[in-house]
C-alpha cells in the first residue's frame, strides 16, 4: 500500500469528521485516462510525487480553473 508520510494525521482528522459530522469518506475525481495507472499502482500518488517520478498525470483544466480549494 502507498501512504503519504502524514497519513496518520489525515486518518485522525477523518475520524473526527466522521464523529462530528457523519462524514463517510473522501471523494476523488480523475480523468478516465488516469484510471489504469491508479489500478496498476494500487493507490493514488500526490501530484508532486508523480511529477518528481515522471509519472504521467492528465491535467483537467476544469478542476484547476473552477474548483480551486
MOPAC internal coordinates of N, CA, C and O (Angstrom, degrees):
PM7 1SCF
backbone

  N    0.0000 0     0.00 0     0.00 0    0    0    0
  C    1.4456 1     0.00 0     0.00 0    1    0    0
  C    1.5257 1   108.83 1     0.00 0    2    1    0
  O    1.2310 1   120.30 1   -36.17 1    3    2    1
  N    1.3105 1   117.04 1   143.83 1    3    2    1
  C    1.4678 1   122.04 1   179.53 1    5    3    2
  C    1.5285 1   108.53 1  -102.66 1    6    5    3
  O    1.2310 1   120.15 1   -59.36 1    7    6    5
  N    1.3034 1   117.32 1   120.64 1    7    6    5
  C    1.4567 1   121.56 1   178.85 1    9    7    6
  C    1.5146 1   110.34 1  -122.40 1   10    9    7
  O    1.2310 1   121.06 1   -34.17 1   11   10    9
  N    1.3508 1   115.57 1   145.83 1   11   10    9
  C    1.4554 1   120.12 1   171.63 1   13   11   10
  C    1.5241 1   107.91 1   -70.49 1   14   13   11
  O    1.2310 1   120.84 1   -22.46 1   15   14   13
  N    1.3086 1   115.99 1   157.54 1   15   14   13
  C    1.4647 1   119.69 1  -177.72 1   17   15   14
  C    1.5278 1   112.03 1   -60.87 1   18   17   15
  O    1.2310 1   119.95 1   147.92 1   19   18   17
  N    1.3338 1   117.69 1   -32.08 1   19   18   17
  C    1.4616 1   120.54 1  -176.69 1   21   19   18
  C    1.5303 1   111.94 1  -103.85 1   22   21   19
  O    1.2310 1   120.24 1  -152.12 1   23   22   21
  N    1.3350 1   117.15 1    27.88 1   23   22   21
  C    1.4569 1   118.98 1  -175.35 1   25   23   22
  C    1.5217 1   112.64 1   -63.60 1   26   25   23
  O    1.2310 1   119.50 1   151.46 1   27   26   25
  N    1.3241 1   118.57 1   -28.54 1   27   26   25
  C    1.4710 1   120.31 1   179.31 1   29   27   26
  C    1.5298 1   110.70 1   -64.43 1   30   29   27
  O    1.2310 1   120.17 1   141.23 1   31   30   29
  N    1.3222 1   117.27 1   -38.77 1   31   30   29
  C    1.4678 1   121.31 1   177.89 1   33   31   30
  C    1.5239 1   109.57 1   -65.52 1   34   33   31
  O    1.2310 1   120.61 1   136.38 1   35   34   33
  N    1.3284 1   116.44 1   -43.62 1   35   34   33
  C    1.4567 1   120.78 1   178.64 1   37   35   34
  C    1.5246 1   110.06 1   -62.97 1   38   37   35
  O    1.2310 1   120.47 1   137.11 1   39   38   37
  N    1.3159 1   116.71 1   -42.89 1   39   38   37
  C    1.4652 1   122.32 1   179.41 1   41   39   38
  C    1.5315 1   110.88 1   -59.79 1   42   41   39
  O    1.2310 1   120.20 1   136.39 1   43   42   41
  N    1.3270 1   117.23 1   -43.61 1   43   42   41
  C    1.4614 1   121.32 1   178.13 1   45   43   42
  C    1.5267 1   111.24 1   -64.36 1   46   45   43
  O    1.2310 1   120.62 1   138.91 1   47   46   45
  N    1.3339 1   116.42 1   -41.09 1   47   46   45
  C    1.4614 1   121.06 1   179.96 1   49   47   46
  C    1.5280 1   110.57 1   -64.74 1   50   49   47
  O    1.2310 1   120.32 1   138.20 1   51   50   49
  N    1.3265 1   116.99 1   -41.80 1   51   50   49
  C    1.4600 1   121.00 1   177.58 1   53   51   50
  C    1.5231 1   110.08 1   -62.14 1   54   53   51
  O    1.2310 1   119.88 1   140.98 1   55   54   53
  N    1.3203 1   117.83 1   -39.02 1   55   54   53
  C    1.4652 1   121.02 1   178.19 1   57   55   54
  C    1.5280 1   110.79 1   -61.91 1   58   57   55
  O    1.2310 1   120.15 1   138.68 1   59   58   57
  N    1.3142 1   117.31 1   -41.32 1   59   58   57
  C    1.4696 1   121.02 1   177.21 1   61   59   58
  C    1.5263 1   109.79 1   -62.37 1   62   61   59
  O    1.2310 1   120.28 1   136.29 1   63   62   61
  N    1.3340 1   117.06 1   -43.71 1   63   62   61
  C    1.4650 1   120.65 1   178.63 1   65   63   62
  C    1.5260 1   111.57 1   -62.01 1   66   65   63
  O    1.2310 1   120.42 1   141.52 1   67   66   65
  N    1.3372 1   116.81 1   -38.48 1   67   66   65
  C    1.4607 1   121.05 1   177.86 1   69   67   66
  C    1.5189 1   110.71 1   -61.71 1   70   69   67
  O    1.2310 1   121.39 1   132.23 1   71   70   69
  N    1.3267 1   114.95 1   -47.77 1   71   70   69
  C    1.4613 1   119.82 1  -176.57 1   73   71   70
  C    1.5245 1   111.90 1   -69.00 1   74   73   71
  O    1.2310 1   120.15 1   138.43 1   75   74   73
  N    1.3106 1   117.31 1   -41.57 1   75   74   73
  C    1.4652 1   121.41 1  -174.15 1   77   75   74
  C    1.5285 1   112.97 1   -80.71 1   78   77   75
  O    1.2310 1   120.01 1   141.51 1   79   78   77
  N    1.3519 1   117.58 1   -38.49 1   79   78   77
  C    1.4567 1   120.87 1  -171.77 1   81   79   78
  C    1.5314 1   114.39 1  -122.56 1   82   81   79
  O    1.2310 1   119.57 1  -178.61 1   83   82   81
  N    1.3275 1   118.43 1     1.39 1   83   82   81
  C    1.4537 1   120.14 1  -177.01 1   85   83   82
  C    1.5207 1   112.22 1    71.41 1   86   85   83
  O    1.2310 1   120.77 1  -152.05 1   87   86   85
  N    1.3257 1   116.14 1    27.95 1   87   86   85
  C    1.4657 1   123.74 1  -179.62 1   89   87   86
  C    1.5253 1   110.14 1   -61.33 1   90   89   87
  O    1.2310 1   120.45 1   -50.23 1   91   90   89
  N    1.3398 1   116.74 1   129.77 1   91   90   89
  C    1.4655 1   120.57 1  -177.08 1   93   91   90
  C    1.5161 1   114.39 1  -100.52 1   94   93   91
  O    1.2310 1   119.03 1   169.68 1   95   94   93
  N    1.3004 1   119.46 1   -10.32 1   95   94   93
  C    1.4560 1   120.70 1   178.75 1   97   95   94
  C    1.5186 1   112.57 1   143.99 1   98   97   95
  O    1.2310 1   121.84 1    -5.38 1   99   98   97
  N    1.3180 1   114.07 1   174.62 1   99   98   97
  C    1.4524 1   120.86 1  -178.27 1  101   99   98
  C    1.5215 1   110.95 1   -84.49 1  102  101   99
  O    1.2310 1   121.07 1   -26.21 1  103  102  101
  N    1.3117 1   115.56 1   153.79 1  103  102  101
  C    1.4497 1   122.34 1   177.06 1  105  103  102
  C    1.5191 1   107.98 1  -117.34 1  106  105  103
  O    1.2310 1   120.76 1   -51.37 1  107  106  105
  N    1.3163 1   116.14 1   128.63 1  107  106  105
  C    1.4590 1   120.24 1  -178.62 1  109  107  106
  C    1.5198 1   109.66 1  -123.86 1  110  109  107
  O    1.2310 1   120.67 1   -49.34 1  111  110  109
  N    1.3330 1   116.32 1   130.66 1  111  110  109
  C    1.4574 1   122.01 1   174.68 1  113  111  110
  C    1.5125 1   108.25 1  -105.87 1  114  113  111
  O    1.2310 1   120.83 1   -40.19 1  115  114  113
  N    1.3167 1   116.03 1   139.81 1  115  114  113
  C    1.4592 1   119.86 1   176.38 1  117  115  114
  C    1.5249 1   109.26 1  -144.86 1  118  117  115
  O    1.2310 1   121.01 1   -24.59 1  119  118  117
  N    1.2987 1   115.66 1   155.41 1  119  118  117
  C    1.4508 1   122.23 1   174.34 1  121  119  118
  C    1.5317 1   107.64 1   -70.34 1  122  121  119
  O    1.2310 1   120.06 1   -38.07 1  123  122  121
  N    1.3245 1   117.50 1   141.93 1  123  122  121
  C    1.4653 1   120.85 1   180.00 1  125  123  122
  C    1.5248 1   111.85 1   -54.32 1  126  125  123
  O    1.2310 1   120.41 1   146.89 1  127  126  125
  N    1.3204 1   116.82 1   -33.11 1  127  126  125
  C    1.4658 1   119.30 1  -178.23 1  129  127  126
  C    1.5273 1   112.40 1   -67.40 1  130  129  127
  O    1.2310 1   119.58 1   164.54 1  131  130  129
  N    1.3261 1   118.40 1   -15.46 1  131  130  129
  C    1.4644 1   121.74 1   177.34 1  133  131  130
  C    1.5293 1   112.95 1   -87.67 1  134  133  131
  O    1.2310 1   120.29 1   165.29 1  135  134  133
  N    1.3241 1   117.06 1   -14.71 1  135  134  133
  C    1.4610 1   120.14 1  -171.94 1  137  135  134
  C    1.5235 1   114.20 1   -60.65 1  138  137  135
  O    1.2310 1   119.81 1   135.01 1  139  138  137
  N    1.3184 1   117.97 1   -44.99 1  139  138  137
  C    1.4594 1   119.62 1  -177.59 1  141  139  138
  C    1.5297 1   111.31 1   -60.69 1  142  141  139
  O    1.2310 1   120.44 1   138.85 1  143  142  141
  N    1.3302 1   116.76 1   -41.15 1  143  142  141
  C    1.4598 1   120.01 1   178.04 1  145  143  142
  C    1.5218 1   112.10 1   -63.18 1  146  145  143
  O    1.2310 1   120.53 1   140.77 1  147  146  145
  N    1.3334 1   116.60 1   -39.23 1  147  146  145
  C    1.4646 1   121.05 1   178.27 1  149  147  146
  C    1.5267 1   109.70 1   -64.78 1  150  149  147
  O    1.2310 1   120.52 1   135.33 1  151  150  149
  N    1.3313 1   116.61 1   -44.67 1  151  150  149
  C    1.4690 1   120.14 1   178.99 1  153  151  150
  C    1.5219 1   111.26 1   -64.35 1  154  153  151
  O    1.2310 1   120.43 1   138.31 1  155  154  153
  N    1.3208 1   116.78 1   -41.69 1  155  154  153
  C    1.4692 1   120.27 1  -179.06 1  157  155  154
  C    1.5244 1   111.60 1   -65.47 1  158  157  155
  O    1.2310 1   120.16 1   139.08 1  159  158  157
  N    1.3311 1   117.30 1   -40.92 1  159  158  157
  C    1.4689 1   121.31 1   179.93 1  161  159  158
  C    1.5227 1   111.54 1   -76.11 1  162  161  159
  O    1.2310 1   120.54 1   151.36 1  163  162  161
  N    1.3333 1   116.58 1   -28.64 1  163  162  161
  C    1.4603 1   120.75 1  -179.21 1  165  163  162
  C    1.5180 1   113.34 1    83.88 1  166  165  163
  O    1.2310 1   120.47 1  -173.04 1  167  166  165
  N    1.3361 1   116.71 1     6.96 1  167  166  165
  C    1.4647 1   120.27 1   178.96 1  169  167  166
  C    1.5205 1   109.50 1  -165.13 1  170  169  167
  O    1.2310 1   121.37 1    -5.93 1  171  170  169
  N    1.3189 1   114.98 1   174.07 1  171  170  169
  C    1.4625 1   121.64 1   174.36 1  173  171  170
  C    1.5153 1   108.62 1   -98.89 1  174  173  171
  O    1.2310 1   120.81 1   -41.21 1  175  174  173
  N    1.3005 1   116.07 1   138.79 1  175  174  173
  C    1.4620 1   120.96 1   173.30 1  177  175  174
  C    1.5225 1   108.75 1  -106.79 1  178  177  175
  O    1.2310 1   120.47 1   -25.52 1  179  178  177
  N    1.3063 1   116.70 1   154.48 1  179  178  177
  C    1.4615 1   119.96 1   175.38 1  181  179  178
  C    1.5218 1   109.53 1   -66.98 1  182  181  179
  O    1.2310 1   120.74 1   -24.00 1  183  182  181
  N    1.3076 1   116.20 1   156.00 1  183  182  181
  C    1.4642 1   120.42 1   177.31 1  185  183  182
  C    1.5249 1   109.87 1   -58.39 1  186  185  183
  O    1.2310 1   120.52 1   140.25 1  187  186  185
  N    1.3409 1   116.61 1   -39.75 1  187  186  185
  C    1.4628 1   120.74 1   179.81 1  189  187  186
  C    1.5294 1   110.59 1   -60.05 1  190  189  187
  O    1.2310 1   120.52 1   133.49 1  191  190  189
  N    1.3309 1   116.62 1   -46.51 1  191  190  189
  C    1.4605 1   120.68 1   179.63 1  193  191  190
  C    1.5289 1   110.43 1   -60.68 1  194  193  191
  O    1.2310 1   120.55 1   136.10 1  195  194  193
  N    1.3178 1   116.55 1   -43.90 1  195  194  193
  C    1.4629 1   120.23 1   179.85 1  197  195  194
  C    1.5228 1   111.46 1   -61.34 1  198  197  195
  O    1.2310 1   120.64 1   135.04 1  199  198  197
  N    1.3157 1   116.39 1   -44.96 1  199  198  197
  C    1.4676 1   119.89 1  -179.79 1  201  199  198
  C    1.5263 1   111.09 1   -64.09 1  202  201  199
  O    1.2310 1   120.22 1   139.21 1  203  202  201
  N    1.3282 1   117.19 1   -40.79 1  203  202  201
  C    1.4646 1   121.24 1  -179.13 1  205  203  202
  C    1.5214 1   113.02 1   -71.00 1  206  205  203
  O    1.2310 1   120.07 1   158.95 1  207  206  205
  N    1.3402 1   117.48 1   -21.05 1  207  206  205
  C    1.4583 1   121.46 1  -176.57 1  209  207  206
  C    1.5316 1   113.03 1  -115.87 1  210  209  207
  O    1.2310 1   120.90 1  -160.04 1  211  210  209
  N    1.3271 1   115.88 1    19.96 1  211  210  209
  C    1.4711 1   122.21 1   176.81 1  213  211  210
  C    1.5253 1   113.29 1    53.39 1  214  213  211
  O    1.2310 1   120.77 1  -140.12 1  215  214  213
  N    1.3364 1   116.14 1    39.88 1  215  214  213
  C    1.4587 1   121.33 1   174.73 1  217  215  214
  C    1.5228 1   106.79 1   -94.89 1  218  217  215
  O    1.2310 1   120.98 1   -55.98 1  219  218  217
  N    1.3238 1   115.72 1   124.02 1  219  218  217
  C    1.4627 1   120.73 1  -176.40 1  221  219  218
  C    1.5275 1   110.42 1   -65.96 1  222  221  219
  O    1.2310 1   120.88 1   -50.03 1  223  222  221
  N    1.3321 1   115.93 1   129.97 1  223  222  221
  C    1.4586 1   122.88 1   177.65 1  225  223  222
  C    1.5215 1   107.50 1  -127.44 1  226  225  223
  O    1.2310 1   120.70 1   -50.29 1  227  226  225
  N    1.3098 1   116.27 1   129.71 1  227  226  225
  C    1.4550 1   121.33 1   177.30 1  229  227  226
  C    1.5201 1   107.91 1   -85.01 1  230  229  227
  O    1.2310 1   120.61 1   -58.77 1  231  230  229
  N    1.3154 1   116.44 1   121.23 1  231  230  229
  C    1.4586 1   120.23 1   177.25 1  233  231  230
  C    1.5224 1   108.87 1   -84.75 1  234  233  231
  O    1.2310 1   120.68 1   -50.30 1  235  234  233
  N    1.3069 1   116.30 1   129.70 1  235  234  233
  C    1.4547 1   121.53 1   177.13 1  237  235  234
  C    1.5118 1   106.92 1  -103.80 1  238  237  235
  O    1.2310 1   120.86 1   -72.07 1  239  238  237
  N    1.3203 1   115.97 1   107.93 1  239  238  237
  C    1.4642 1   120.81 1  -176.02 1  241  239  238
  C    1.5189 1   112.54 1   -58.67 1  242  241  239
  O    1.2310 1   119.64 1   145.72 1  243  242  241
  N    1.3378 1   118.28 1   -34.28 1  243  242  241
  C    1.4567 1   120.62 1   178.23 1  245  243  242
  C    1.5165 1   110.81 1   -56.78 1  246  245  243
  O    1.2310 1   120.54 1   135.62 1  247  246  245
  N    1.2987 1   116.58 1   -44.38 1  247  246  245
  C    1.4659 1   121.22 1  -178.80 1  249  247  246
  C    1.5177 1   109.33 1   -63.39 1  250  249  247
  O    1.2310 1   120.09 1   133.21 1  251  250  249
  N    1.3348 1   117.43 1   -46.79 1  251  250  249
  C    1.4455 1   119.96 1  -176.51 1  253  251  250
  C    1.5129 1   112.72 1   -69.91 1  254  253  251
  O    1.2310 1   119.96 1   147.99 1  255  254  253
  N    1.3073 1   117.69 1   -32.01 1  255  254  253
  C    1.4650 1   120.66 1  -176.49 1  257  255  254
  C    1.5246 1   113.30 1   -89.21 1  258  257  255
  O    1.2310 1   119.75 1   151.92 1  259  258  257
  N    1.3126 1   118.09 1   -28.08 1  259  258  257
  C    1.4583 1   119.65 1  -171.01 1  261  259  258
  C    1.5310 1   115.29 1  -117.63 1  262  261  259
  O    1.2310 1   119.61 1   163.12 1  263  262  261
  N    1.3099 1   118.34 1   -16.88 1  263  262  261
  C    1.4560 1   119.76 1  -176.83 1  265  263  262
  C    1.5159 1   112.32 1  -122.22 1  266  265  263
  O    1.2310 1   120.45 1  -143.19 1  267  266  265
  N    1.3073 1   116.75 1    36.81 1  267  266  265
  C    1.4540 1   118.85 1  -179.74 1  269  267  266
  C    1.5126 1   109.32 1   -69.02 1  270  269  267
  O    1.2310 1   121.69 1   -56.83 1  271  270  269
  N    1.3181 1   114.36 1   123.17 1  271  270  269
  C    1.4747 1   119.85 1  -177.15 1  273  271  270
  C    1.5178 1   108.80 1  -114.75 1  274  273  271
  O    1.2310 1   120.10 1   180.00 1  275  274  273

